[in-house]
């Protein structure tokens, strides 16, 4: 019988698995809309630069319209028609401008007549400086320089003998002077040299006045066209925003004009007291220069200081003039203006400097004068027009990140102290419920969205959990009460009141506190089970809800999702549980797992009211009533505030039902006053 011979097979090397390469998404390159926006911006800037002769008068007219509008509205409230109000307003404006021009001309004429006297004083002062120690300094420097140059450049000269002396060279003839004389200017050339520089400003002023008249006459029509251009989809909101922006800009420009005029008047009086000639001229010049940010007062101080040095043979007048500006400008800029404007004018310091450089490059000295008002207009448009929001982000002084985004950033950085500091600052003007709803839950929502997309690492997720747990623990001693309203002055370009965060607090009946209307079983520890969803951050939302319930008299306990899983729900301690509140930061569409969870809870705790908090208000279950009926919860809420109100409502209703049983048919029904929940999002209640 043949014998089988087994031939050993060669060992094959175990293939090394290739490392999985994580697909890195390409960077977000600008799409067609971004390129179109960039092209439009380039076209607009080019048009502003090329057409500055046209756009500059129009811009000046628009800014003047904001200043004149309150006065014109006052005239219209006195039952003057539109046209008479505009005519009277323009007469007042032209009268003011004409008076200022006359005063400036008179002051300049007086100053020009005294220039020879000032020239003599300047020569004497320069001569005294030249004869003194300052005059000897340049000579000393020149001598030292000559000595250094001679020591480093000149070679040693050989000794000369009397026999080796060469005959002197004959002197060269001096060059003949040549003079060039231009022919005398004709009368026509003299007229052109004098009139042409004056015609251009006069023509610009005439265009400004004409455009200003039409803006005031067609004010409402222009407003409606702007509304149609920027926000026709929501006419009510856009109209309110435009009216509010115009009112705030008018108020700001009037305040700025009034403050600068007051400062100019103060400087004029101070220079008159010091003895500087033409004080009214320098007061007007100072008023105009204060429209230039940061360096305007410095520029305004140069000419009066130079004139003071030219008038006074000594130095006292110059020192007093400089002291006047150095003392008055900080007082005005750091004390008076913040009191009048409020805490902020709406512009960041960096944007003011950049805007001054930009508008000066674009439109010259006039652009420098109107840089701040014009930038302020752009910021207001950015705050009220969605398409121009980038202007507010780039130029405004509001924080670049919202409070929720700032909290999420602190979570990622693992910095609970800064998160607590920001929370304490926000809690000065809102309740704890409002802070949790508007900031903490919104920040957790951002983290939950990033976690669902897989962009958060395990370490980052742990830091987020640690910061929010520490924040909730630190705020446990903070009462959930409405802060007292404080009278604060909004900044002149603040957004409308309805765009600010709401101050919310669970409503309670005024005649009794919540703890007096609920039974003792609801006050016991664990009466309301705050159950976390299966998301990694749902337990943090449950902790916030449990803390708020305790502050309003309800006993609560926070239970993780693992305690109600299929394997763990049998061991759940159901003693004393009166209500279940489930928290979900992210539920991902059709919530089949939520339906099965509620089925397990109904089986384990029959008859217990179940509330589901779906903090993302755009979930499909909140919009589909059939889906809500299939899931089977008693209440659906989208804010912690509504969850607290619903819980108090259920506790009060069940307590009163236990204390007041149903009356017999012969007895009239007892009217029970229930808590009213102010709706803040989609919610449903069980059918009565």
VEXBAGU-406752 format. One line per field, with one value per residue (C-alpha): x, y, z. Coordinates in steps of 0.5 Angstrom, whole numbers, plus 500, padded with zeros to 3 digits. Layout:
N
X	X_...
Y	Y_...
Z	Z_...
This chain:
688
X	500_503_505_503_509_507_511_512_509_513_510_507_509_503_501_501_495_495_494_487_488_483_480_482_476_479_479_473_475_471_465_462_458_464_468_462_462_469_468_463_467_473_468_465_472_474_467_468_475_474_468_470_468_460_460_463_458_453_456_456_449_447_451_448_441_442_444_438_433_431_430_426_421_421_418_413_410_409_404_409_408_414_416_416_420_425_426_426_431_436_435_438_443_446_445_450_455_455_456_462_465_464_467_473_474_474_479_484_484_486_491_494_495_499_504_509_509_509_515_519_518_520_526_528_527_531_536_536_536_542_546_545_547_542_546_552_550_550_557_560_557_560_567_567_565_570_575_573_573_580_583_580_581_587_594_600_603_611_615_616_623_623_627_621_616_612_609_602_597_593_586_580_575_569_562_558_551_545_538_531_525_518_513_508_502_496_489_486_491_491_483_484_490_485_478_479_481_475_470_471_469_464_461_462_458_452_452_451_446_442_442_441_434_432_434_430_424_424_426_421_421_428_427_422_427_432_428_426_433_436_430_423_422_420_418_416_423_426_422_423_431_431_427_431_438_436_434_440_445_442_442_450_451_448_451_458_457_455_461_466_462_463_470_472_468_472_479_477_475_482_486_482_484_491_492_493_490_484_481_475_478_482_476_473_479_479_472_473_479_476_472_479_480_486_490_485_486_494_493_489_494_500_498_495_502_506_502_503_511_511_507_510_517_518_515_509_504_506_507_500_497_500_497_490_490_494_489_482_483_484_478_473_476_476_471_465_464_463_458_455_455_455_460_461_460_460_466_473_479_483_477_477_484_484_477_481_487_482_478_483_487_480_477_483_482_475_475_479_474_468_471_468_461_461_464_459_454_457_457_449_448_451_447_441_442_443_447_452_453_461_461_459_464_470_468_464_466_461_465_466_464_457_456_455_461_465_463_464_471_473_470_475_480_479_478_472_475_474_467_465_467_463_457_457_458_452_448_448_442_438_436_440_434_435_443_442_437_441_448_450_445_447_454_453_449_455_459_454_454_461_461_456_460_466_471_472_477_476_480_476_470_472_474_468_464_469_468_460_460_464_460_454_457_459_453_449_449_446_439_434_431_430_435_433_432_438_437_443_444_445_450_448_449_446_441_434_431_428_435_438_437_431_431_426_424_419_412_410_403_404_400_404_411_412_413_407_403_406_405_411_412_414_419_422_429_428_421_423_428_432_434_440_439_444_448_455_453_446_447_450_443_440_444_442_435_435_439_433_428_431_431_424_422_422_426_430_435_440_440_444_442_445_440_434_437_434_439_439_432_430_435_432_430_423_421_418_419_413_415_421_424_428_434_436_441_441_436_438_431_426_427_426_430_426_420_423_425_419_416_420_419_411_412_417_413_406_402_408_408_414_417_422_426_429_433_435_428_428_427_422_418_417_413_410_404_403_410_409_403_407_413_408_411_406_410_415_419_425_427_429_425_419_421_421_414_411_414_411_404_404_406_401_395_397_397_391_387_389_387_381_378_373_366_359_354_350_356_359_366_372_376_383_388_394_401_401_407_409_411_418_418_414_411_405_400_396_389_384
Y	500_507_511_518_523_530_535_541_547_554_559_565_571_574_580_587_590_597_603_606_613_618_622_629_633_639_646_650_654_660_658_662_666_668_670_674_678_679_682_686_689_691_694_698_700_702_706_710_712_714_717_721_727_725_720_725_730_725_722_729_730_723_725_732_729_725_731_735_730_731_738_737_732_737_742_737_736_743_742_745_741_737_743_748_744_742_750_752_747_749_756_755_750_755_761_757_755_762_765_760_762_770_769_765_770_775_772_770_777_780_774_776_783_782_777_782_783_776_775_780_776_770_773_775_769_765_770_769_761_762_766_762_754_752_755_753_746_745_748_743_738_740_741_734_731_735_732_725_726_729_723_718_720_725_721_724_730_729_735_741_744_751_749_745_750_750_756_758_756_762_763_761_766_767_764_769_769_768_770_767_772_770_774_778_775_777_779_773_769_772_771_764_763_766_764_757_754_757_755_747_748_752_747_741_745_747_739_737_742_740_733_734_738_732_727_731_731_724_721_716_714_713_709_704_703_701_696_693_692_689_686_685_678_681_688_689_687_691_697_697_696_702_707_705_705_712_714_712_715_722_722_720_725_730_728_728_735_738_735_737_744_745_743_748_753_751_752_758_761_758_761_768_768_766_771_767_772_769_765_764_761_756_754_752_749_745_743_740_736_733_729_726_720_720_725_730_734_734_737_742_744_745_752_755_753_755_762_763_762_767_772_772_774_769_762_762_763_757_753_755_753_746_745_747_742_736_737_738_733_727_729_730_723_719_722_726_722_715_719_722_716_710_705_704_708_701_701_698_702_698_699_707_707_703_707_713_711_708_714_718_714_714_721_725_730_730_723_723_728_723_717_715_717_714_707_708_708_701_698_700_697_691_690_690_688_680_681_686_682_682_689_689_683_687_694_693_693_687_680_676_670_669_667_660_660_663_658_652_655_655_648_645_649_646_652_652_659_663_660_661_668_669_666_671_677_674_673_680_681_675_669_662_659_664_663_655_656_661_660_653_649_652_651_644_643_646_640_635_637_636_630_627_629_625_631_631_627_623_628_634_631_629_636_639_634_637_644_644_639_644_650_647_645_652_655_651_657_662_663_663_670_675_681_688_692_697_703_703_707_703_705_709_704_698_693_694_691_685_683_682_676_675_675_669_666_660_664_663_665_672_670_664_660_654_650_652_649_642_636_633_627_632_635_628_627_623_625_628_623_627_622_623_621_616_622_623_630_629_628_635_638_633_636_643_641_637_643_648_643_643_651_651_646_640_634_631_626_625_618_616_612_606_605_604_600_593_590_595_598_592_594_601_604_606_609_615_617_622_624_623_628_626_630_630_634_630_625_624_624_618_617_609_608_614_610_603_607_610_603_600_606_605_598_599_606_605_612_616_623_623_629_629_635_636_642_642_645_643_636_632_630_637_638_632_630_623_622_624_620_614_615_616_622_626_633_635_642_645_649_648_654_650_644_647_650_644_640_645_645_637_637_643_639_632_635_639_633_629_634_636_629_630_633_629_631_635_640_645_644_647_652_651_656_653_656_659_657_662_658_659_654_648_644_639_637_631_632_634
Z	500_498_504_504_505_508_505_510_507_508_513_510_513_517_513_516_516_513_518_516_514_516_511_512_509_504_507_506_499_498_493_488_493_496_490_488_494_494_487_489_494_490_485_490_493_486_485_491_490_482_484_490_487_487_493_498_497_498_504_507_506_509_515_516_515_521_525_522_522_530_529_523_527_532_527_524_531_532_526_520_514_511_506_511_516_511_509_516_517_511_513_520_517_512_517_522_516_514_521_522_515_517_524_521_515_520_525_519_517_524_524_518_520_526_522_522_529_530_526_529_536_533_530_537_540_535_536_544_543_538_543_549_550_545_540_542_541_533_533_538_534_528_531_534_527_524_529_528_520_520_525_521_513_513_511_515_511_510_513_508_507_505_498_496_496_489_486_488_482_479_482_478_475_479_476_473_476_472_474_471_471_470_466_470_471_467_471_468_471_478_478_476_481_487_485_482_489_492_487_488_496_494_489_493_499_494_492_499_500_494_496_503_501_497_503_508_503_501_507_508_501_501_508_504_499_503_507_500_498_505_508_504_507_514_513_521_523_518_519_527_526_521_525_531_527_525_532_535_530_530_537_537_532_536_542_538_535_542_546_540_540_548_548_542_546_553_549_546_553_555_550_551_558_556_551_545_539_535_540_536_530_534_538_531_529_535_535_527_529_535_530_528_533_537_534_533_539_538_531_534_539_534_531_538_541_535_535_543_542_537_541_548_548_554_554_559_554_550_557_559_552_552_559_557_552_556_562_558_553_558_562_556_553_559_564_560_554_557_562_556_551_556_556_549_542_539_535_537_538_532_527_529_527_521_519_519_515_510_509_509_503_500_500_503_509_509_509_516_519_517_518_525_523_517_520_525_520_517_524_525_518_520_527_523_516_516_509_512_519_517_518_525_527_524_526_532_539_541_543_537_540_543_551_549_544_549_554_550_548_556_556_551_554_561_564_570_573_567_565_573_572_566_569_575_570_566_572_574_570_569_573_574_569_564_564_564_558_554_555_558_554_548_549_551_544_541_544_543_535_535_539_534_528_531_532_539_542_548_552_550_552_559_559_557_562_568_566_566_572_576_574_576_583_583_582_587_592_587_588_582_582_578_579_580_574_573_569_564_558_552_547_542_537_541_537_539_546_543_540_547_551_555_562_564_571_572_574_581_584_588_594_596_594_590_597_600_594_593_598_602_598_592_597_599_596_589_588_581_577_572_567_562_555_552_549_553_555_557_564_565_562_567_573_571_571_578_581_578_581_588_588_587_592_589_591_585_583_577_574_569_562_564_570_566_560_559_564_569_570_574_579_579_586_584_591_592_584_583_576_571_567_561_558_551_547_541_539_531_528_529_536_536_543_546_545_548_554_555_554_560_564_564_565_571_574_572_573_573_569_564_561_555_555_547_548_540_538_531_532_528_534_536_530_528_533_531_532_539_540_538_543_549_553_557_556_551_553_549_555_562_564_561_564_571_570_568_574_579_575_575_583_584_581_584_591_590_587_593_598_595_592_586_589_589_583_588_590_585_583_586_582_583_581_577_575_568_564_559_552_550_545_542_547_548_554_555_553_558
